């Protein structure tokens, strides 16, 4: 396990890191096609399902990490004006506006 600060890791020649700054993601490759990310909207967060009860209160239906078979981290982004969400593991690749995604 590496306990060195991130800036130290980035400066070494023997370490490779694929840092992806979510603000620089311009397109996402899913199993069926590439999807252009609208207005820098790509983000990652806990992958959870909720519902509202009749009183408008939010109930957690399924929380991230509750099952070892379901990813606990997901993504979201706007594509053609609509929000798309999914498990982080469904992303095959991302494109960035610059040579480096960091």
Buried (B, 14 or more C-beta within 10 A) or exposed (E): EEEEEEEEBEEEEEEEEEEBEBEBBBBBBBEEEEBEBBEBBBEBEEBBEEEEEEEEEEEEEEBBEEEEEBBBEBBBBBBEEEEBEBBEEEBEEBBBEEEEBE
